[in-house]
Amino acid sequence: MAYGLLKGKRGIIFGALNELSIAWKVAEKTHEEGAKFTLTNTRVALRLGSLNELAEKTGSKIIEGDATNLKDMENIILRSMEVLGGKVDFILHSIGMSPNVRKGLPYDNLNYDYFLKTLDISALSFHKLLQLARKHDAISEWGSVVALSYVAAQRTLAGYNDMADAKSLLESIVRSFGYIYGRDKKIRVNTISQSPTMTTAGSGVKGIGTLIDFTERMSPLGNATAEDCADYCVTLFSDLTRKVTMQNLFHDGGFSSMAMSMKAIEQYSKSFDECD
Ligand SMILES: NC(=O)c1ccc[n+]([C@@H]2O[C@H](COP(=O)([O-])OP(=O)(O)OC[C@H]3O[C@@H](n4cnc5c(N)ncnc54)[C@H](O)[C@@H]3O)[C@@H](O)[C@H]2O)c1
């Protein structure tokens, strides 16, 4: 059910690769809520994914670009304003990638060139986006910028590797830039810390299937799906959350506040029975 919460709003959505992507669901929901937006991703993603289908469905233009490249980022921002006919009201940064994870290198044997790439793609790209958007005065007053994070920024999760460091940096950028952008332009900057979700990036995390089962059993409300995340993004892009900024907002069914649940205990004990 749509509420028209984003009627007349303009935005930029980074990171929709295929229909599993969180950004894909956000694009569908923001479209339903009345927003216009541009879609952007890298050349490789455009070749391997199915972004054209989403663009057609939502009547959006695709602007190709690598979020780590300053020229590309500037072009995405300027072209978006041109295509949409003015400043934007919201931006979704839904970008993450670790070459170390891709190559299966463990945290105590990282390749440092890859590590820098992880940080650049998954965190610095967000700073680049904010800095260039501010330079070009590309976001309207009371606009809203959201990036996606994960609880591994606060707590150690086996296998999340250098992405944990990237998410910590991302959340720190949200606070540091959120202050500047809020003070000068009344623009909100937040991260949503999402439940593990079966997407292309998600399936790169070691043992993702088991992790999803574990967090489902641990969370009183169960895992948040990509669709749930899209609903939450709509509220953050809407005028109903104008005083929320510089926050890391957990969207995980309660997982981040849990230590042990009955369901998890039951499953844990069963595994001991099997060992006997
Ligand atoms: N899936 C999960 O379990 C989960 C949980 C919490 C947070 N997140 C975060 O959600 C975001 C979206 O991931 P997803 O799960 O939808 O997976 P996804 O694979 O669908 O999306 C990741 C996107 O990042 C894009 N990307 C990679 N390098 C890029 C670059 N240099 N420039 C521009 N784009 C680039 C990819 O093309 C892809 O579209 C990521 O930040 C991810 O870390 C995911």
PDBQT file of the ligand as one rigid body, heavy atoms in Angstrom, charges set to zero:
ROOT
HETATM    1  N1  LIG A 301      23.134  -8.276   2.031  1.00  0.00    +0.000 N 
HETATM    2  C1  LIG A 301      23.395  -8.129   3.321  1.00  0.00    +0.000 C 
HETATM    3  O1  LIG A 301      23.414  -9.074   4.125  1.00  0.00    +0.000 OA
HETATM    4  C2  LIG A 301      23.658  -6.739   3.855  1.00  0.00    +0.000 A 
HETATM    5  C3  LIG A 301      23.494  -6.493   5.239  1.00  0.00    +0.000 A 
HETATM    6  C4  LIG A 301      23.783  -5.210   5.717  1.00  0.00    +0.000 A 
HETATM    7  C5  LIG A 301      24.225  -4.227   4.843  1.00  0.00    +0.000 A 
HETATM    8  N2  LIG A 301      24.375  -4.522   3.505  1.00  0.00    +0.000 N 
HETATM    9  C6  LIG A 301      24.865  -3.461   2.606  1.00  0.00    +0.000 C 
HETATM   10  O2  LIG A 301      23.870  -3.150   1.682  1.00  0.00    +0.000 OA
HETATM   11  C7  LIG A 301      24.496  -2.527   0.545  1.00  0.00    +0.000 C 
HETATM   12  C8  LIG A 301      23.930  -3.136  -0.720  1.00  0.00    +0.000 C 
HETATM   13  O3  LIG A 301      24.306  -4.483  -0.858  1.00  0.00    +0.000 OA
HETATM   14  P1  LIG A 301      23.317  -5.626  -1.316  1.00  0.00    +0.000 P 
HETATM   15  O4  LIG A 301      23.274  -6.608  -0.218  1.00  0.00    +0.000 OA
HETATM   16  O5  LIG A 301      22.047  -5.073  -1.854  1.00  0.00    +0.000 OA
HETATM   17  O6  LIG A 301      24.146  -6.345  -2.485  1.00  0.00    +0.000 OA
HETATM   18  P2  LIG A 301      24.316  -6.011  -4.058  1.00  0.00    +0.000 P 
HETATM   19  O7  LIG A 301      25.438  -6.868  -4.499  1.00  0.00    +0.000 OA
HETATM   20  O8  LIG A 301      23.034  -6.160  -4.749  1.00  0.00    +0.000 OA
HETATM   21  O9  LIG A 301      24.743  -4.465  -4.068  1.00  0.00    +0.000 OA
HETATM   22  C9  LIG A 301      26.087  -4.013  -3.938  1.00  0.00    +0.000 C 
HETATM   23  C10 LIG A 301      26.265  -2.976  -5.018  1.00  0.00    +0.000 C 
HETATM   24  O10 LIG A 301      27.511  -2.280  -4.915  1.00  0.00    +0.000 OA
HETATM   25  C11 LIG A 301      27.853  -1.929  -6.244  1.00  0.00    +0.000 C 
HETATM   26  N3  LIG A 301      29.256  -1.511  -6.355  1.00  0.00    +0.000 N 
HETATM   27  C12 LIG A 301      30.371  -2.241  -6.080  1.00  0.00    +0.000 A 
HETATM   28  N4  LIG A 301      31.463  -1.513  -6.371  1.00  0.00    +0.000 NA
HETATM   29  C13 LIG A 301      31.031  -0.309  -6.822  1.00  0.00    +0.000 A 
HETATM   30  C14 LIG A 301      31.686   0.868  -7.267  1.00  0.00    +0.000 A 
HETATM   31  N5  LIG A 301      33.020   0.964  -7.312  1.00  0.00    +0.000 N 
HETATM   32  N6  LIG A 301      30.921   1.933  -7.666  1.00  0.00    +0.000 NA
HETATM   33  C15 LIG A 301      29.571   1.865  -7.635  1.00  0.00    +0.000 A 
HETATM   34  N7  LIG A 301      28.902   0.773  -7.213  1.00  0.00    +0.000 NA
HETATM   35  C16 LIG A 301      29.631  -0.296  -6.818  1.00  0.00    +0.000 A 
HETATM   36  C17 LIG A 301      27.589  -3.227  -7.003  1.00  0.00    +0.000 C 
HETATM   37  O11 LIG A 301      27.608  -3.069  -8.405  1.00  0.00    +0.000 OA
HETATM   38  C18 LIG A 301      26.231  -3.589  -6.444  1.00  0.00    +0.000 C 
HETATM   39  O12 LIG A 301      25.196  -3.005  -7.186  1.00  0.00    +0.000 OA
HETATM   40  C19 LIG A 301      26.002  -2.713   0.756  1.00  0.00    +0.000 C 
HETATM   41  O13 LIG A 301      26.541  -1.541   1.344  1.00  0.00    +0.000 OA
HETATM   42  C20 LIG A 301      26.049  -3.852   1.750  1.00  0.00    +0.000 C 
HETATM   43  O14 LIG A 301      27.256  -3.895   2.474  1.00  0.00    +0.000 OA
HETATM   44  C21 LIG A 301      24.083  -5.730   2.996  1.00  0.00    +0.000 A 
ENDROOT
TORSDOF 0
